[in-house]
Amino acid sequence: MIVTRYLIREINKPLLALSLALVAIFAGYSAAVFLTQAANGVLPTNVVVELIALKTNIALEVLLPIALYLAVIIALGRLHTDSEMTALHALGVSPLQVLRAVSYLALTFAVLIAVLAFYVRPWSYERSYQLKARANAEFSLSDVKPGSFNENASGTRVIFAAGRAAAGGLERVFMQREHGRRTQVLYAMRASQERDPRYDAPLLHMRDVHLYDLSRDGGVDRIVRVARLTYHMNEPPVKPVGFQRKAASMSRLAASRTAPDIAEYQ
């Protein structure tokens, strides 16, 4: 048992460092992706940190086994390099005892990975889908970066503003929105925002507006100029997130007979 504890301790030394390094690398990559989306107005900044944490939780079931594999190689390689493994063999420690020490650690990790795969991963996917759906439904002028095109997550709306007004809001605002078989293009000199108390959703108040309502299938095009226009940025009520197999529980996937669900379960 003393030898077994010693081998496990030697493996745990690089294991902790490797696990932290892999998690930090993946979290940094996820942060770069989500911060870019937040800078482009696709995601609100208040959900970026949570999305990074959720994405990292999803990746743990892959990162931790990699860290364990590398830690075993590094630890056993060092023991061979320092001739400690030769000394252990001379004392009667068989390769089976070394394998037993590695197996104890591997079984502990197997239980941890099972918990991550069965519970943490589906919950993290479900929560991330909810955050992205809310970000897609909600809108805030504060998330619009002047001087760049800001597209929503679904790609159905693009907003460009030349600058911010001194009293708040945006100046010289261009917006394109896809609505069924029609494309709506608006250009306003000023735009400000308030909340609609009926749906707790944003209303966009625009002044000196040119509205172009264009048909993509040869229908009638309309061009309108108005002094003021109030625009509802959301389509109330916001639709709930539908079934996502990555967020489904293992029991539900196991009971399913559809090929994609079976593949996700396996």
C-alpha positions as CSV (number, residue, x, y, z in Angstrom):
1,M,0.0,0.0,0.0
2,I,2.9,2.3,0.7
3,V,4.2,1.9,-2.9
4,T,0.7,2.4,-4.2
5,R,0.2,5.6,-2.4
6,Y,3.6,6.8,-3.5
7,L,2.9,6.1,-7.2
8,I,-0.5,7.8,-6.9
9,R,1.1,10.9,-5.3
10,E,3.7,11.0,-8.0
11,I,1.0,10.9,-10.7
12,N,-1.1,13.6,-8.9
13,K,1.7,16.1,-9.0
14,P,1.7,16.7,-12.8
15,L,-2.0,15.8,-12.9
16,L,-3.1,19.0,-11.1
17,A,-0.8,21.2,-13.1
18,L,-1.9,19.7,-16.4
19,S,-5.6,19.9,-15.5
20,L,-5.3,23.6,-14.6
21,A,-3.3,24.3,-17.8
22,L,-5.8,22.6,-20.1
23,V,-8.8,24.2,-18.5
24,A,-7.0,27.6,-18.7
25,I,-6.2,27.2,-22.4
26,F,-9.7,26.1,-23.2
27,A,-11.3,28.9,-21.1
28,G,-9.0,31.4,-22.8
29,Y,-10.1,30.2,-26.3
30,S,-13.8,30.3,-25.3
31,A,-13.3,33.8,-23.9
32,A,-11.8,35.0,-27.2
33,V,-14.8,33.6,-29.1
34,F,-17.5,35.0,-26.8
35,L,-15.8,38.4,-26.2
36,T,-15.6,38.8,-30.0
37,Q,-19.4,38.1,-30.3
38,A,-20.0,40.5,-27.4
39,A,-17.9,43.2,-29.2
40,N,-20.0,42.7,-32.3
41,G,-23.2,43.1,-30.4
42,V,-24.3,39.4,-30.9
43,L,-24.1,38.7,-27.1
44,P,-24.8,41.0,-24.2
45,T,-21.7,41.4,-22.1
46,N,-23.4,40.3,-18.8
47,V,-23.7,36.7,-20.0
48,V,-20.1,36.2,-21.4
49,V,-18.6,35.0,-18.1
50,E,-21.3,32.5,-17.5
51,L,-21.1,31.2,-21.1
52,I,-17.3,30.7,-20.7
53,A,-17.9,28.8,-17.5
54,L,-20.6,26.6,-19.0
55,K,-18.4,25.9,-22.1
56,T,-15.6,24.9,-19.9
57,N,-17.9,22.6,-17.9
58,I,-18.9,20.8,-21.1
59,A,-15.2,20.3,-22.1
60,L,-14.2,18.9,-18.7
61,E,-15.2,15.3,-19.7
62,V,-12.6,15.5,-22.5
63,L,-9.9,17.6,-20.8
64,L,-9.6,15.6,-17.6
65,P,-8.9,12.2,-19.2
66,I,-6.3,13.9,-21.4
67,A,-4.6,15.4,-18.3
68,L,-4.7,12.0,-16.6
69,Y,-3.1,10.2,-19.6
70,L,-0.3,12.8,-19.8
71,A,0.2,12.8,-16.1
72,V,0.7,9.0,-16.0
73,I,3.2,9.2,-18.9
74,I,5.2,12.0,-17.2
75,A,5.2,10.4,-13.8
76,L,6.2,6.9,-14.9
77,G,8.7,8.4,-17.3
78,R,10.4,10.3,-14.5
79,L,10.5,7.2,-12.3
80,H,12.2,5.3,-15.1
81,T,14.6,8.2,-15.8
82,D,15.6,8.5,-12.1
83,S,16.0,4.7,-11.9
84,E,13.3,4.6,-9.2
85,M,11.3,2.0,-11.2
86,T,14.5,-0.2,-11.3
87,A,14.8,0.1,-7.6
88,L,11.2,-0.8,-7.0
89,H,11.6,-3.9,-9.2
90,A,14.6,-4.9,-7.2
91,L,12.5,-4.6,-4.0
92,G,10.0,-7.0,-5.5
93,V,7.4,-4.5,-6.8
94,S,5.9,-6.1,-9.9
95,P,4.5,-4.2,-12.9
96,L,1.0,-5.4,-11.7
97,Q,1.4,-3.3,-8.6
98,V,2.2,-0.3,-10.7
99,L,-0.8,-1.0,-12.9
100,R,-2.9,-1.3,-9.7
101,A,-1.9,2.2,-8.6
102,V,-2.8,3.6,-12.0
103,S,-6.1,1.7,-12.0
104,Y,-7.2,3.2,-8.7
105,L,-6.7,6.7,-10.0
106,A,-8.3,5.8,-13.3
107,L,-11.4,4.4,-11.6
108,T,-11.8,7.5,-9.5
109,F,-11.6,9.6,-12.7
110,A,-14.1,7.3,-14.4
111,V,-16.6,8.0,-11.7
112,L,-16.0,11.8,-12.0
113,I,-16.3,11.7,-15.8
114,A,-19.5,9.7,-15.5
115,V,-21.0,12.4,-13.3
116,L,-19.9,15.1,-15.7
117,A,-21.3,13.3,-18.7
118,F,-24.6,12.3,-17.1
119,Y,-25.4,15.4,-15.2
120,V,-23.1,18.4,-15.6
121,R,-22.8,18.3,-19.4
122,P,-26.5,18.2,-20.2
123,W,-27.3,20.9,-17.6
124,S,-24.5,23.1,-19.0
125,Y,-25.8,22.7,-22.6
126,E,-29.4,23.5,-21.4
127,R,-28.3,26.6,-19.6
128,S,-26.1,27.8,-22.5
129,Y,-29.0,27.4,-24.9
130,Q,-31.3,29.4,-22.6
131,L,-28.7,32.2,-22.4
132,K,-28.2,32.3,-26.1
133,A,-31.9,32.3,-26.8
134,R,-32.4,35.2,-24.4
135,A,-29.5,37.1,-25.9
136,N,-31.1,36.5,-29.4
137,A,-34.5,37.8,-28.2
138,E,-33.3,40.8,-26.2
139,F,-31.9,44.0,-27.6
140,S,-30.1,47.0,-26.1
141,L,-28.7,50.0,-27.8
142,S,-25.8,49.9,-25.3
143,D,-24.6,46.7,-27.0
144,V,-24.4,48.4,-30.4
145,K,-20.9,49.5,-31.2
146,P,-20.8,52.6,-33.4
147,G,-18.8,52.4,-36.6
148,S,-19.3,48.6,-37.0
149,F,-22.1,46.3,-38.2
150,N,-23.9,44.6,-35.3
151,E,-25.7,41.4,-36.2
152,N,-28.0,39.4,-33.9
153,A,-27.3,35.7,-33.3
154,S,-29.9,34.4,-35.8
155,G,-28.6,36.7,-38.6
156,T,-32.0,38.2,-39.2
157,R,-31.1,41.8,-38.1
158,V,-28.1,44.0,-38.7
159,I,-27.7,47.5,-37.2
160,F,-25.1,50.1,-38.0
161,A,-24.7,53.5,-36.2
162,A,-22.4,56.3,-37.1
163,G,-22.1,57.5,-33.5
164,R,-23.6,58.0,-30.1
165,A,-25.8,61.1,-29.3
166,A,-24.7,63.4,-26.5
167,A,-28.1,62.9,-24.8
168,G,-28.0,59.1,-25.2
169,G,-29.1,56.9,-28.0
170,L,-27.5,56.6,-31.5
171,E,-27.1,58.9,-34.5
172,R,-27.5,58.1,-38.2
173,V,-28.8,54.6,-37.6
174,F,-29.1,52.0,-40.4
175,M,-31.0,48.8,-39.7
176,Q,-31.8,45.8,-42.0
177,R,-34.3,43.2,-40.9
178,E,-35.5,40.0,-42.6
179,H,-39.3,39.4,-42.1
180,G,-40.7,36.5,-44.0
181,R,-40.3,37.1,-47.7
182,R,-39.5,40.7,-47.3
183,T,-36.5,42.8,-46.3
184,Q,-37.0,46.0,-44.3
185,V,-34.3,48.7,-44.4
186,L,-34.5,51.7,-42.1
187,Y,-32.4,54.8,-41.9
188,A,-33.0,57.2,-39.0
189,M,-31.1,60.3,-37.9
190,R,-31.7,59.5,-34.2
191,A,-32.7,56.4,-32.2
192,S,-33.4,55.9,-28.5
193,Q,-34.7,53.0,-26.5
194,E,-37.2,52.3,-23.7
195,R,-38.9,49.2,-22.3
196,D,-42.3,48.1,-23.3
197,P,-44.2,47.4,-20.0
198,R,-46.6,45.0,-21.7
199,Y,-43.9,42.5,-22.7
200,D,-40.9,43.8,-20.8
201,A,-39.3,44.1,-24.2
202,P,-37.3,46.9,-25.9
203,L,-39.0,49.6,-28.0
204,L,-36.8,51.6,-30.5
205,H,-37.9,55.2,-31.0
206,M,-36.5,56.6,-34.3
207,R,-36.7,60.1,-35.8
208,D,-36.5,61.3,-39.4
209,V,-36.9,57.8,-40.7
210,H,-36.7,56.5,-44.3
211,L,-38.2,53.0,-44.5
212,Y,-37.7,50.7,-47.4
213,D,-40.0,47.6,-47.4
214,L,-38.6,45.4,-50.2
215,S,-40.0,42.1,-51.6
216,R,-37.6,39.3,-52.4
217,D,-40.1,37.4,-54.7
218,G,-41.2,40.2,-57.1
219,G,-43.9,41.7,-54.9
220,V,-44.7,45.3,-54.3
221,D,-42.0,47.5,-52.8
222,R,-42.8,50.3,-50.5
223,I,-40.8,53.4,-49.6
224,V,-42.0,55.6,-46.7
225,R,-40.6,58.6,-44.9
226,V,-41.9,59.5,-41.5
227,A,-40.9,62.0,-38.8
228,R,-41.2,59.4,-35.9
229,L,-41.3,55.6,-35.8
230,T,-41.6,53.3,-32.9
231,Y,-40.2,49.9,-33.6
232,H,-40.7,46.7,-31.5
233,M,-37.4,45.0,-31.5
234,N,-38.7,41.6,-30.2
235,E,-41.4,39.3,-31.5
236,P,-43.5,38.8,-28.3
237,P,-43.7,36.4,-26.7
238,V,-40.2,35.1,-27.0
239,K,-40.4,31.4,-28.0
240,P,-39.0,28.9,-25.5
241,V,-36.0,26.8,-26.3
242,G,-37.1,23.6,-28.0
243,F,-35.7,20.1,-27.6
244,Q,-31.9,19.9,-27.9
245,R,-30.4,16.4,-27.7
246,K,-27.1,17.7,-26.3
247,A,-29.0,19.0,-23.3
248,A,-31.2,15.9,-23.0
249,S,-30.7,13.6,-20.0
250,M,-29.1,10.2,-20.6
251,S,-32.3,8.4,-19.6
252,R,-34.2,10.2,-22.3
253,L,-31.6,9.5,-24.9
254,A,-31.5,5.8,-23.9
255,A,-35.3,5.5,-24.4
256,S,-35.2,7.2,-27.8
257,R,-35.2,5.2,-31.1
258,T,-34.1,8.0,-33.5
259,A,-30.7,7.6,-35.0
260,P,-29.3,11.1,-33.9
261,D,-30.4,10.5,-30.3
262,I,-28.8,7.0,-30.3
263,A,-25.6,8.5,-31.6
264,E,-25.6,11.2,-28.9
265,Y,-26.2,8.6,-26.3
266,Q,-23.3,6.4,-27.4
